[in-house]
Amino acid sequence: AFSGSVEEFELSKTLFDELIEYLSKYSGKKINTIILPGNHDCQKLTEENKAREGLIKFAQDNGSEAIDQSVVDILSSVQTNYFDFAKHYNPEPIYSSELLNIYKFQFGDKSLVFYTYNTAFQSILHEQPGKMIYPVSMFDDNLFKEKANAIISCFHHPLHWLKPENRREFKFHVEKTSDFYFTGHEHEHTKSLISNLDDNLVYYV
């Protein structure tokens, strides 16, 4: 979407449906889709919302410990239209919340796990790198112990959009739990192979 409106998501459905139909006919395969939100999927960011703005500043000033479920509920309320849209395309998750969805696919004897993180729940109209917070500490470590041939993490904002101390925490978490991770937001292409010198390799796109 551009500004998270119902009308924009209806147009998106037309695009997605045509694309899925075309790819399915072309490949002769079932097409699986996984959608996660970005800042343009948040509605009414142009309107003044003092309560939400105050909570975002409070979280930025105090770190991830300042974010609990009540804060998440308010901050993610601008994504209601996105959540309704995503239900049409995302498979049944093995775990679901406003901040994280986990999907597992089985193809014969091979399996894939996707961790999709909603970094955009805190988006504002004019975002600045190094300000955002993602409260990874809200999640039980057992959520990230799924076994698979490949584990892929996806989130919209690249790591440098997070506050430095939170960036270290989230980066450690993602590289510990993933074989690949994908980000969006910026219109520059980059890819890298990350090694911690303990035979742990992570690919970043």
Buried (B, 14 or more C-beta within 10 A) or exposed (E): BEBBEEEBBEEBEEEBEEEBEEEEEEEEEEBBEBBBBBBBBBBBBEEEBEEBEEBBEEBBEEBBEBBEEEBBEBBBBBBEBBBEBBEEBBEEBEBEBBBBBBBBEEEEEEBBBBBBBBBBBBBBEEBEBEBBBBBBEBBEEEBBEBEBEEBBBBBBBBBEBBBEEBBEBBBEBBBEBBBBBBBBBEEEEEEEEEEEEEEEEBBBE
